[in-house]
Amino acid sequence: MSRQLASKWRKTAALMKYPVAAVHIPQTKTFNSRNLLYMLQRHGMVFIKPIVGGGGYGVIRVSRSGNVYRYTHMQVNRSFTSFRQMYRSLVRVKARRKYLIQQGIHLASIDGRPVDYRVKVVKTEHGWVFRSLVGRLARPGLCVTNLSKGGTMLSGKKALALSLPHVANRYKRQEMRSLTLNCTHIMESQFPGIGQLGFDYGLDHSGRIWILEVNTRPQ
């Protein structure tokens, strides 16, 4: 049976050791009041995610604009005039588990709906092989793209053409595949026994690839 790793923190930390992957990873910190304030001051927008969890469950978008703090949890948006008020409310609504804070990436979108990509690889007797490269379009009004939360699957080619028409489509898909192979070798060296991986990539408006998450039990 393929080895599985639930902790997003462990998987991120493993990739961060290698420059070829680290340059694609958004800044990530453990969730607490001090780190959240720092990340909002630096990036303006972040996502907080359960360290263990999947399917977009518990993911919350948090942002700061001047002295106004906001968070979006599913389709609920709340605004506050102080960080302390926002943080108290956030702690009440988030799932009762450990979280991490991830630098927010402003993803390329289609009609205002963010798009990300899932690249899946599996290990066979002949080595690692690609199974799919697809785009995922968020349901209107949501910031998560998970299909379980109403997201729509598109071919990777179509998602790129609609969200980043100025970017070389074939080259960008090849870049995702190349990054996937590099990261797969890293993950296998750090966690022997894994047999399948799903890489979630986000592309910003310039076409830069960001590693949003790595799954050892991809759907």
C-alpha positions in Angstrom: 0.0 0.0 0.0 1.2 3.5 -0.8 2.5 5.5 2.1 0.3 8.5 3.1 1.2 11.7 4.8 -1.5 13.9 6.3 0.6 16.8 7.6 0.8 19.8 5.2 3.5 21.2 7.4 5.8 18.1 7.0 5.4 18.0 3.2 6.0 21.8 2.8 9.1 21.6 5.1 10.5 18.7 3.1 10.3 20.6 -0.2 11.6 23.8 1.3 15.0 22.1 1.8 15.6 22.1 -2.0 16.0 25.4 -3.9 14.4 23.9 -7.1 11.1 23.6 -5.1 11.5 26.3 -2.5 11.3 29.2 -5.0 7.8 28.0 -5.9 6.5 27.7 -2.3 4.5 30.6 -0.8 5.8 31.8 2.6 4.3 29.5 5.2 4.1 29.9 9.0 2.3 28.2 11.9 -0.9 29.8 12.9 -0.9 32.2 15.9 -1.8 35.8 16.4 1.8 37.2 16.0 2.5 35.3 12.8 -0.9 36.2 11.3 -0.4 39.9 11.9 3.1 39.7 10.4 1.9 37.8 7.3 -0.9 40.3 6.7 1.4 43.2 7.0 3.8 41.7 4.6 1.5 40.1 2.0 -1.9 41.8 2.5 -3.7 38.5 2.0 -3.2 35.0 3.3 -5.0 31.6 3.5 -5.2 29.7 6.8 -5.5 26.0 6.4 -5.8 23.0 8.7 -2.4 21.2 8.9 -4.3 18.0 8.5 -7.3 18.0 6.2 -8.4 18.0 2.6 -11.2 18.9 0.2 -10.9 22.6 1.0 -12.4 22.0 4.4 -11.6 24.7 6.9 -9.7 26.9 4.5 -10.2 30.6 5.3 -9.1 33.7 3.3 -7.9 36.6 5.5 -6.9 40.0 4.2 -5.9 43.5 5.3 -6.5 46.8 3.6 -5.4 49.8 5.6 -7.0 49.4 9.0 -9.8 47.1 7.8 -9.4 43.3 8.3 -11.5 40.8 6.5 -12.0 37.0 6.3 -14.0 34.8 4.0 -15.1 31.4 5.2 -17.0 29.5 2.6 -19.5 32.2 1.4 -19.5 34.2 4.6 -17.5 37.5 4.5 -16.8 39.5 7.7 -15.0 42.8 8.2 -13.4 44.4 11.3 -11.8 47.6 12.2 -9.1 46.0 14.3 -6.9 43.0 14.1 -7.8 41.9 17.6 -11.5 41.8 16.8 -10.9 39.9 13.6 -8.6 37.4 15.3 -11.0 36.6 18.1 -13.8 36.0 15.6 -11.5 33.9 13.4 -10.5 31.6 16.3 -14.2 31.0 17.0 -15.1 30.0 13.4 -12.1 28.0 12.4 -12.0 24.2 12.8 -10.7 23.1 16.2 -7.4 21.8 14.9 -3.9 23.1 14.2 -3.6 25.5 11.3 -0.9 27.0 9.1 -0.8 30.4 7.4 0.1 30.5 3.7 1.0 33.6 1.7 -2.0 34.4 -0.4 -1.5 34.1 -4.2 -3.7 36.2 -6.4 -4.6 33.4 -8.9 -5.3 34.0 -12.5 -9.0 33.6 -13.0 -11.9 33.1 -15.5 -14.7 35.6 -15.1 -13.5 36.4 -11.7 -13.4 32.8 -10.5 -9.9 31.6 -9.4 -8.3 28.7 -11.2 -5.7 26.2 -10.0 -4.2 23.0 -11.3 -3.9 19.4 -10.1 -1.1 17.3 -11.6 -1.2 13.6 -10.6 1.6 11.1 -10.8 1.7 7.4 -9.8 4.6 5.0 -9.4 4.5 1.9 -11.5 7.0 -0.9 -12.1 8.5 1.3 -14.9 8.9 4.4 -12.6 6.8 7.5 -12.1 4.2 8.3 -14.7 1.8 11.2 -15.3 -1.9 10.4 -14.9 -3.5 13.8 -15.4 -3.0 17.6 -15.6 -6.3 19.4 -15.1 -7.6 22.8 -14.2 -10.1 23.5 -11.4 -12.4 26.5 -11.5 -13.9 27.7 -8.3 -17.6 27.9 -7.8 -18.9 31.5 -8.1 -18.4 33.3 -4.8 -15.8 30.8 -3.4 -12.1 31.2 -3.0 -11.4 27.4 -3.0 -11.4 25.4 -6.2 -12.0 21.9 -4.8 -14.5 19.8 -6.8 -16.1 18.7 -3.5 -16.9 22.4 -2.9 -18.6 22.9 -6.3 -15.5 23.5 -8.4 -15.5 22.7 -12.1 -12.9 20.5 -13.8 -11.3 21.8 -17.1 -8.5 20.4 -19.2 -5.2 22.1 -18.2 -4.9 23.4 -21.8 -8.4 25.1 -21.7 -7.9 26.5 -18.2 -4.6 28.1 -19.2 -6.0 29.5 -22.5 -9.0 31.1 -20.7 -7.2 32.4 -17.6 -3.7 33.3 -19.0 -4.2 33.9 -22.8 -0.9 35.8 -23.0 1.2 32.9 -21.6 2.6 30.2 -23.9 0.2 27.3 -23.1 2.3 24.3 -24.1 5.5 25.7 -22.4 3.6 26.3 -19.1 2.2 22.8 -19.0 5.6 21.4 -19.6 7.0 23.6 -16.8 4.4 22.2 -14.4 5.4 18.6 -15.5 9.1 19.3 -15.0 8.5 20.8 -11.6 6.3 17.8 -10.7 9.1 15.4 -11.5 11.6 17.3 -9.5 9.3 17.5 -6.5 8.3 13.9 -6.8 12.0 12.8 -6.5 12.4 15.0 -3.5 9.2 13.6 -1.8 10.3 10.0 -2.5 13.8 10.7 -1.0 12.2 12.2 2.1 9.3 9.8 2.5 10.2 6.4 1.0 7.1 4.3 0.2 4.9 6.9 -1.4 3.2 5.6 -4.5 1.0 8.4 -5.7 1.1 12.2 -5.5 -1.2 15.1 -6.4 0.4 18.5 -6.8 -1.9 21.5 -6.5 -0.4 24.5 -8.4 -1.6 28.1 -8.6 -0.5 30.4 -11.3 -0.5 34.2 -10.6 -1.3 36.8 -13.3 2.3 36.7 -14.6 2.1 33.0 -15.0 4.5 32.2 -12.2 3.8 28.7 -10.7 3.2 28.3 -7.0 3.0 25.0 -5.1 -0.1 25.3 -3.0 -0.3 21.8 -1.7 1.0 18.2 -2.1 -1.4 15.3 -1.6 -0.3 11.7 -1.0 -3.9 10.5 -1.5 -5.1 12.6 -4.5 -8.7 12.3 -5.5 
